Structures are given as C-alpha cells and as structure tokens.
Amino acid sequence: MTSIAEVRPIENRDVPEILELGNEIFDVSVFPYSVWSLGAIAKHLDQQPEACHVAEVGSRKVGFVLASMPFFDQKYWGHVEWIGLRRDFRGKALATKLADATIRALYHAGATRVVGDISTSNRESKLLARSMGFTELTTMTLFAAPSLDWIKSVAPEEEFATSDA
C-alpha cells in the first residue's frame, strides 16, 4: 500500500510552514490555557525533537504532531499536545501514521505512559485516540471569568470590610 504522505521527524527548516499550518487548523479560543505559537513548537522541539513529526506530500506540509516528555511532574510520561492535518488529508489514516511515529519515539525515549488532552468537542481526535487504544481517564471543565473589571470597582480594604448594620 502506498502512503498518502511521507512522515518524518521535524527539522528546523519545517517550523515556519508548520506554524502557518497550525494557524489555519487550530481554533485556539477552544483551548484558552494552551496557545498555538512559535513557542509551542519550540517547547516540544527543545524537549523531545525525535517525538515531533511532519507529514508532507512533495515539499508541502499537510500535517504534524508535537509531543514531548515530561508531562508536568510525571518524568516518564509523554504528552501529545498538538496534532493537525489539512482538512483535505483527514480520514485517510494519516493522523494514525503521525501519532504512531510519535508514540513510538516517546516509548523509545523512556516513556511509560503517553497522554493527550483533547477538547470534549473534538470528535476526530477522540476517535483517533480510542482507535489507538487510549482510554478517557478524566474530563475537565475549564471555567473562565468573562471580565475581571469588578476588581477595579472595589478597593481592597472595602472588599473585606464588615457592615455595622
């Protein structure tokens, strides 16, 4: 079977096109705690370059995955944080090929577990994770205040004052 795209480790020369591809793919308003940026790419390339992969057809980047270790204080846990494909390359097992290459690299680097955080609304990524044997461990709801302007309206000493009434 001929692959739809070549998957290989990311090289520094790939970064500008990967950054642009991510800007096209991701709606970062869904992930207010995680921001797609050059720093997001650099973090994983600095920590675990062998776990970061790009898919390309010819010289055109059509997908990528960024992962690294450790995951917070879990020294031997790998974390798949970003995976993205151009819309016209979805549904062709390319995400599976990218994830497989990355998970194998993490395990070869000593990972005893690999985790990924997936938005509850991201059906495609949840299906990919389940198809690769991942199970849902926990669901988190992120709360955000619409505005913190109320802090400006109350002086700190008034905030804790008690009423004599």
matplotlib code that plots the C-alpha trace (Angstrom):
import matplotlib.pyplot as plt

x = [0.0, 1.4, 1.2, -0.6, 2.3, 5.7, 6.1, 9.4, 10.9, 10.5, 13.6, 14.2, 13.5, 10.0, 9.0, 7.7, 5.3, 4.2, 3.4, 1.4, -0.4, -1.3, -2.7, -5.0, -6.1, -6.5, -9.2, -7.2, -10.2, -11.3, -8.1, -7.6, -5.0, -2.9, -1.8, -0.7, 2.6, 6.2, 6.9, 4.5, 6.5, 9.9, 9.0, 8.5, 11.4, 13.7, 12.5, 11.9, 12.8, 12.5, 8.9, 7.8, 6.8, 5.6, 3.7, 4.4, 3.4, 6.4, 7.5, 4.0, 3.4, 0.0, 0.1, 2.2, 2.3, 4.2, 4.9, 7.5, 8.4, 7.9, 4.2, 4.2, 5.8, 5.5, 9.1, 8.3, 5.0, 4.9, 2.5, 1.0, -0.1, -0.7, -1.7, -3.1, -3.9, -5.1, -8.8, -8.4, -6.0, -8.3, -9.9, -7.0, -5.2, -2.5, -3.2, -2.8, 0.6, 1.7, 0.6, 2.2, 5.6, 5.4, 4.2, 7.0, 9.6, 8.3, 8.4, 12.0, 12.9, 11.7, 8.0, 6.0, 2.7, 1.6, -1.3, -3.1, -5.6, -8.4, -11.3, -14.6, -15.9, -13.0, -14.7, -12.0, -9.2, -11.2, -11.9, -8.2, -7.1, -9.7, -8.6, -5.1, -6.0, -6.2, -9.0, -10.6, -9.3, -10.8, -12.9, -12.1, -14.3, -12.4, -14.1, -13.2, -14.4, -15.9, -14.2, -12.2, -13.3, -15.2, -11.8, -11.2, -14.5, -13.9, -10.9, -9.0, -9.8, -13.6, -13.6, -13.2, -15.0, -17.9, -21.1, -22.3, -25.9]
y = [0.0, 3.4, 6.0, 9.3, 11.3, 10.8, 11.1, 12.1, 13.9, 17.7, 19.7, 23.4, 24.3, 23.0, 25.3, 28.3, 26.2, 24.2, 27.4, 28.7, 25.4, 25.4, 29.0, 27.6, 24.5, 25.4, 27.5, 28.4, 30.0, 26.5, 26.0, 29.2, 27.5, 26.5, 28.9, 27.9, 29.8, 29.5, 28.9, 25.9, 24.4, 25.3, 23.8, 20.3, 20.5, 21.6, 18.8, 15.9, 16.6, 12.9, 12.9, 15.7, 14.6, 16.2, 14.7, 16.1, 15.5, 16.6, 19.6, 20.7, 20.2, 18.5, 17.6, 17.4, 16.2, 17.7, 15.8, 15.6, 14.4, 15.0, 15.7, 18.1, 16.3, 12.8, 12.3, 9.2, 10.3, 11.6, 14.2, 14.6, 18.2, 19.2, 17.1, 18.7, 17.8, 19.9, 19.2, 17.5, 14.9, 13.9, 10.4, 8.8, 7.2, 9.9, 11.1, 7.5, 7.3, 10.5, 9.5, 6.1, 7.6, 10.0, 7.4, 5.0, 7.8, 8.6, 5.0, 4.7, 7.8, 6.0, 7.0, 4.5, 6.3, 8.7, 11.1, 13.7, 16.3, 16.6, 19.1, 17.4, 18.9, 17.4, 14.3, 13.4, 13.5, 11.4, 8.8, 8.7, 8.3, 5.5, 3.7, 3.7, 2.1, 5.3, 5.4, 8.5, 9.0, 12.2, 15.1, 18.6, 21.7, 24.9, 27.9, 31.5, 34.8, 36.9, 40.0, 41.0, 44.6, 44.2, 44.1, 47.7, 48.9, 47.7, 48.9, 46.0, 47.4, 47.7, 44.1, 42.6, 45.4, 44.3, 46.2, 47.7, 47.5]
z = [0.0, -1.0, 1.7, 1.0, 2.6, 3.9, 7.7, 9.1, 12.1, 12.1, 11.1, 11.9, 8.3, 8.7, 11.5, 9.5, 7.5, 10.5, 12.4, 9.5, 9.1, 12.8, 12.4, 9.7, 11.5, 15.2, 16.9, 20.0, 21.6, 22.4, 24.4, 26.4, 28.6, 25.6, 22.9, 19.4, 18.8, 17.8, 21.5, 21.4, 18.6, 20.1, 23.5, 22.1, 19.6, 22.5, 24.9, 22.5, 18.9, 17.9, 19.0, 16.7, 13.2, 10.0, 7.1, 3.6, 0.0, -2.0, -0.2, 1.0, 4.7, 5.2, 8.9, 12.0, 15.6, 18.5, 21.7, 24.5, 27.9, 30.8, 31.4, 34.3, 37.2, 35.6, 34.4, 32.3, 30.8, 27.2, 26.2, 22.7, 22.7, 19.1, 16.1, 13.0, 9.4, 6.5, 6.0, 2.6, 4.2, 7.0, 7.0, 5.2, 8.2, 8.1, 11.7, 12.8, 11.0, 12.6, 16.1, 15.7, 14.8, 17.8, 20.3, 19.3, 19.6, 23.1, 24.2, 22.8, 24.9, 28.0, 28.3, 30.4, 29.6, 26.9, 27.4, 25.3, 26.3, 23.9, 23.8, 24.5, 21.2, 19.2, 17.8, 15.3, 17.9, 20.4, 17.7, 16.8, 20.4, 21.0, 17.8, 19.1, 22.4, 24.5, 27.2, 28.6, 32.2, 33.2, 31.9, 33.0, 32.6, 32.4, 33.8, 32.8, 34.2, 31.4, 32.9, 35.9, 35.7, 39.0, 40.8, 39.8, 41.3, 44.8, 46.8, 48.6, 52.1, 51.2, 50.0, 53.5, 55.5, 57.6, 57.9, 61.3, 60.2]

ax = plt.figure().add_subplot(projection="3d")
ax.plot(x, y, z, "-o")
ax.set_aspect("equal")
plt.show()
